[in-house]
Amino acid sequence: MFNRLYIHVPFCIEKCHYCAFISRTPQKNEIDEYPALLLRELQLSPHDIRPLASIYFGGGTPSLLKPKQLATLLEGIDTLATIQADAEITLEANPGTVDLNSLKEFRNAGINRISLGIQSFDDRFLNRLGRIHSAQQSRQAFQDIREAGFNNVSIDLIHSLPGQDLDQWRTELQHAIELCPEHISIYGLTVEEGTPFAHIYPSNSPELVDEDISADMFELADELLAAAGFDHYEIANYARPGFSSQHNSGYWKRDGYRGLGVAAHSFMRDEYGVRFSNPDSLTHYQHSVLSGLLERIDEHRLTESDAVAEYLFLGLRLSEGISLTAFEGEFGKSLESVYGSVPSDLISLGLLQHNGSVLSLTGRGMLLSNQVFSRFL
């Protein structure tokens, strides 16, 4: 069963140099034909659908869809699955693809949250990243979002960019704070194999930021955003009180979600759960949907040990941590009976903290989260 919906829109005007997601420039009528495929896929979905608590349009560049297409999509989804009256409905947007009119229409279509992919306020870095927008377009897009009536806005930033130093990153954060968004997502650059970045910046490139400076950037973000009133509620995410991402929080709490579209991933909550994805080729996906036989790629039915590990490394991403009582209620055993001294060892290293029945990462644990999570796998 599931109560959240992720919709992948695999189209971009141009693919960014660092991007490893499934996306490409659309051809012919692909964008016009895509929404009907999404609704057909949902119609064919065999799982028990609960009223939807959140819908997230990701990509790619979902803001390339026309507002009327989104309105039709949401109407169809509500008919097939029922959207809760207070559901969070997010649209990822590239600053170079929206204006005041389109944003007003997106809001009228049912979108109530915008995630704006700013990435940097410095045109030099935007050019290196291969972004199609300028820093000024980002500021204008944010202003237009506000004027269109959105009161729940997230922006994305990337740190540890080639040639970036701590002072420049401080300036980026100050620009972000000046905009006064409700939510900020901050990611350290990862150079993925097969991307143009991997050829431009090999692992020994002197322009890549070293791990110590990258850690300093993480800590600086924590310091400045906390002072500006943001809660560091998840490793890469900051929000003003009441504005944490409900959709993404569902991922970290192992809520069931259905992914629609090319290469979209799904997690169904039956027994310990099953994970699978859709075909990553638009042609292959289209054939699968139109044939009425949805093809699952890399399907994995979780074992109890898989589910236990996920509960730990997903739940610990959140600053609220995990409830040991809830863990025992879900799995019928204590954490210590599964992992022995691992939790207490991590507490002694200053990476985890224990407050009553809650286990959570410390600030240092967030910085070294991958090392923590590896102990639970």
C-alpha positions in Angstrom: 0.0 0.0 0.0 1.1 3.6 -0.4 -0.1 7.1 0.5 2.5 9.2 -1.4 3.1 9.7 -5.1 6.4 10.7 -6.8 6.1 11.7 -10.5 9.3 11.7 -12.5 9.4 14.1 -15.5 12.5 13.1 -17.5 12.7 16.2 -19.7 15.2 19.1 -19.6 16.0 21.9 -22.0 19.7 21.0 -21.5 21.2 18.4 -19.2 23.4 19.8 -16.5 27.1 18.8 -16.5 26.9 17.2 -13.1 23.6 15.4 -13.4 23.3 11.6 -13.3 19.5 11.5 -13.1 17.5 10.1 -16.0 16.6 13.1 -18.2 17.1 14.4 -21.7 15.9 17.0 -24.2 12.3 16.2 -25.3 11.6 15.3 -28.9 8.5 15.9 -31.0 5.3 15.5 -28.9 6.8 13.7 -25.9 5.9 16.2 -23.3 2.3 16.5 -24.6 1.9 12.7 -24.5 3.6 12.1 -21.2 0.7 12.9 -18.7 -1.6 10.4 -20.3 1.0 7.7 -19.7 1.3 8.7 -16.1 -2.4 8.4 -15.4 -2.6 5.1 -17.3 0.2 3.8 -15.1 -1.6 4.8 -11.9 -4.7 3.2 -13.2 -2.9 -0.1 -13.7 -1.2 0.0 -10.3 -2.4 -3.1 -8.4 -1.6 -2.0 -4.9 -3.9 -0.6 -2.3 -3.9 3.2 -2.5 -4.6 5.2 0.6 -5.7 8.9 0.4 -2.6 10.7 -0.8 -0.8 12.8 1.8 1.8 14.2 -0.7 2.6 14.4 -4.3 6.0 15.4 -5.6 6.8 16.3 -9.3 10.5 15.8 -9.7 12.9 15.4 -12.6 14.3 16.4 -14.9 12.5 19.7 -15.1 8.8 19.2 -14.2 8.2 23.0 -14.7 8.4 22.2 -18.5 4.9 20.7 -18.2 2.1 23.2 -19.0 0.0 24.2 -16.0 -3.1 22.8 -17.8 -1.3 19.5 -18.1 -0.6 19.5 -14.3 -4.2 20.5 -13.6 -5.5 17.5 -15.7 -3.0 15.2 -14.0 -4.0 16.2 -10.5 -7.7 15.9 -11.4 -7.1 12.4 -12.7 -5.0 11.4 -9.7 -7.7 12.6 -7.4 -10.3 10.5 -9.3 -8.1 7.4 -9.1 -6.5 7.7 -5.7 -8.1 10.7 -3.8 -5.9 13.5 -2.7 -6.2 14.6 0.9 -7.5 18.2 1.3 -4.3 19.2 3.1 -1.9 17.2 0.9 1.5 18.8 0.2 1.9 19.0 -3.6 5.4 20.1 -4.7 6.7 21.1 -8.1 10.4 21.3 -8.8 11.2 24.3 -11.0 14.2 25.6 -12.9 14.4 29.4 -12.6 14.9 29.6 -16.3 11.6 28.0 -17.1 9.0 29.9 -15.1 7.5 33.4 -15.0 4.8 35.1 -13.0 2.0 34.0 -15.3 3.0 30.3 -15.4 3.5 30.3 -11.6 0.0 31.7 -11.0 -1.4 29.0 -13.3 0.6 26.3 -11.5 -0.9 27.5 -8.2 -4.4 27.5 -9.7 -3.7 23.9 -11.0 -3.2 22.7 -7.4 0.5 23.1 -6.7 1.1 24.5 -3.2 4.8 24.1 -2.8 7.7 25.1 -5.1 11.2 23.6 -4.9 13.4 26.1 -6.9 16.7 24.7 -8.2 18.9 27.7 -7.7 22.1 25.7 -6.9 24.3 28.8 -6.8 24.0 32.6 -6.8 27.2 33.0 -8.7 27.1 33.0 -12.5 30.6 31.6 -12.7 29.5 28.4 -10.9 26.2 28.2 -12.7 28.1 28.2 -16.0 30.4 25.4 -14.7 27.4 23.4 -13.6 25.8 23.8 -17.0 22.7 25.5 -15.6 20.4 27.3 -18.1 19.6 30.2 -15.7 21.5 33.1 -14.2 21.7 34.3 -10.6 19.4 37.2 -11.5 16.9 34.9 -13.0 16.9 32.9 -9.7 16.1 36.1 -7.7 13.4 37.1 -10.2 11.9 33.6 -10.1 11.8 33.6 -6.3 10.1 37.1 -6.4 7.6 35.8 -8.9 6.8 32.7 -6.8 6.0 35.0 -3.9 3.8 37.3 -6.0 2.0 34.2 -7.4 0.9 33.5 -3.8 3.1 30.6 -2.7 3.9 30.6 1.0 5.9 27.3 1.0 9.0 27.6 -1.0 12.2 25.5 -0.9 15.5 26.4 -2.6 18.4 24.0 -3.5 22.1 24.9 -3.1 25.2 22.9 -3.9 28.5 23.3 -2.0 32.0 22.0 -2.7 31.9 23.2 -6.3 35.2 23.2 -8.2 37.2 26.2 -7.2 34.8 27.2 -4.4 36.2 28.4 -1.1 34.7 28.9 2.3 34.3 32.7 1.9 32.4 32.2 -1.3 30.1 29.6 0.3 29.4 32.0 3.1 28.2 34.5 0.5 26.0 31.9 -1.1 24.4 31.1 2.3 23.8 34.8 3.0 22.1 35.3 -0.3 19.9 32.3 0.4 19.0 33.6 3.9 18.1 37.1 2.4 15.5 35.5 0.2 13.7 34.2 3.3 12.5 30.8 1.9 10.7 28.4 4.2 13.0 25.5 3.3 16.6 25.1 2.1 18.2 21.9 0.8 22.0 21.8 0.7 24.0 19.1 -1.1 27.7 18.6 -1.4 28.8 18.1 -5.0 29.3 14.4 -6.0 31.1 13.8 -9.3 29.2 10.9 -10.8 30.7 8.5 -13.3 29.5 9.0 -16.8 28.7 12.7 -16.4 30.6 15.5 -18.2 31.9 16.6 -14.8 33.7 13.3 -14.4 35.7 14.0 -17.6 36.3 17.7 -16.7 37.2 17.1 -13.1 38.9 13.7 -12.5 39.4 12.5 -8.9 42.9 14.0 -8.8 41.8 17.5 -10.1 43.3 20.3 -8.0 40.0 22.2 -8.5 38.0 19.8 -6.4 37.3 20.8 -2.8 39.0 18.5 -0.3 37.1 16.7 2.4 38.2 19.0 5.2 37.0 22.1 3.5 33.8 20.4 2.4 33.2 19.5 6.1 33.8 23.1 7.0 31.2 24.1 4.5 28.7 21.7 6.1 29.3 23.2 9.5 29.1 26.8 8.3 25.7 26.1 6.8 24.6 24.6 10.1 25.8 27.7 12.0 24.4 30.4 9.7 21.1 28.7 9.0 20.5 28.0 12.7 21.2 31.6 13.5 18.6 32.6 10.8 15.9 30.5 12.4 16.1 27.3 10.4 15.9 23.8 12.0 18.4 21.3 10.7 15.8 18.6 10.6 17.5 16.2 8.2 21.2 15.8 7.1 20.8 17.8 3.9 17.7 19.8 4.8 16.8 22.9 6.8 13.3 24.4 7.4 11.6 27.0 9.4 9.3 25.5 12.0 6.3 23.8 10.4 7.8 23.7 6.9 9.8 20.5 6.8 9.2 18.5 3.6 6.3 16.2 4.3 6.9 14.2 1.2 10.6 13.5 1.8 10.0 12.9 5.5 7.8 10.1 4.4 10.7 8.5 2.6 12.8 8.6 5.7 10.0 7.1 7.8 9.4 4.3 5.3 6.0 5.4 4.2 4.8 3.6 1.1 5.1 5.6 -2.1 4.4 5.0 -5.7 6.7 6.3 -8.4 5.1 7.1 -11.7 7.1 7.8 -14.9 10.3 6.9 -16.5 12.9 5.4 -14.1 10.7 6.3 -11.1 11.2 4.2 -7.9 8.5 2.8 -5.7 8.3 1.4 -2.2 5.2 -0.7 -1.2 4.5 -1.3 2.5 3.4 -5.0 2.4 5.1 -7.3 5.0 8.6 -5.9 5.2 8.3 -3.9 1.9 9.2 -4.3 -1.7 11.2 -1.8 -3.8 11.3 -1.6 -7.6 11.7 0.9 -10.4 10.2 1.6 -13.8 12.1 1.2 -17.1 14.6 4.0 -17.6 14.0 4.4 -21.4 11.0 6.4 -22.4 10.3 4.1 -25.3 10.5 1.0 -23.0 8.3 2.7 -20.4 5.7 3.7 -22.9 5.5 0.2 -24.3 5.2 -1.2 -20.8 2.3 1.1 -19.9 0.4 0.9 -23.2 0.6 -2.9 -23.2 -1.1 -2.9 -19.8 1.7 -5.0 -18.3 3.7 -2.8 -16.0 7.3 -3.9 -15.9 9.3 -3.8 -12.7 13.0 -3.3 -12.9 15.4 -4.4 -10.0 12.5 -5.6 -7.9 13.7 -6.4 -4.4 11.4 -7.8 -1.7 12.9 -6.9 1.6 13.8 -9.4 4.3 13.4 -8.6 8.0 17.1 -7.7 8.3 16.8 -5.4 5.2 13.8 -3.6 6.8 15.6 -3.3 10.2 18.7 -1.7 8.5 16.5 0.6 6.5 14.6 1.7 9.6 18.0 2.7 11.1 19.8 4.4 8.3 16.7 6.2 7.0 15.3 7.2 10.4 18.6 8.4 11.7 18.8 10.9 8.9 16.2 12.9 10.7 17.3 15.1 13.7 14.3 13.7 15.6 16.0 10.3 15.4 14.3 6.9 16.0 12.1 5.8 18.8 13.5 2.6 20.3 10.0 1.8 21.6 8.6 2.1 18.1 11.4 0.0 16.7 10.6 -2.8 19.2 6.9 -2.4 18.4 7.5 -2.8 14.7 10.0 -5.7 14.8 9.3 -7.4 18.1 12.9 -7.2 19.3 15.1 -4.6 20.9 17.8 -2.7 19.0 20.5 -4.2 21.2 19.4 -7.7 20.5 20.0 -7.0 16.8 23.1 -4.9 16.8 24.7 -5.7 20.2 27.2 -3.0 21.3 27.1 -1.0 18.0 24.7 1.7 19.3 26.7 2.1 22.5 30.0 2.2 20.7 28.7 5.0 18.4 27.5 6.9 21.4 30.9 6.6 23.1 32.5 8.0 19.8 30.2 11.0 20.0 28.3 10.1 16.8 25.0 9.0 18.4 23.1 10.4 21.4 20.5 8.7 23.6 17.7 10.8 25.0 15.1 8.7 26.8 13.8 6.2 24.3 15.1 8.2 21.3 18.4 7.5 19.5 19.7 10.3 17.1 22.8 11.5 15.4 24.9 14.2 17.1 26.1 17.2 15.0 29.4 15.3 14.4 27.3 12.2 13.6 25.5 14.1 10.8 28.8 15.1 9.4 30.1 11.5 9.5 26.7 9.9 8.8 27.9 7.5 6.2 30.3 6.0 8.7 27.5 5.6 11.2 25.1 4.0 8.7 27.7 1.5 7.5 27.7 0.0 11.1 24.1 -0.9 10.7 24.4 -2.6 7.3 
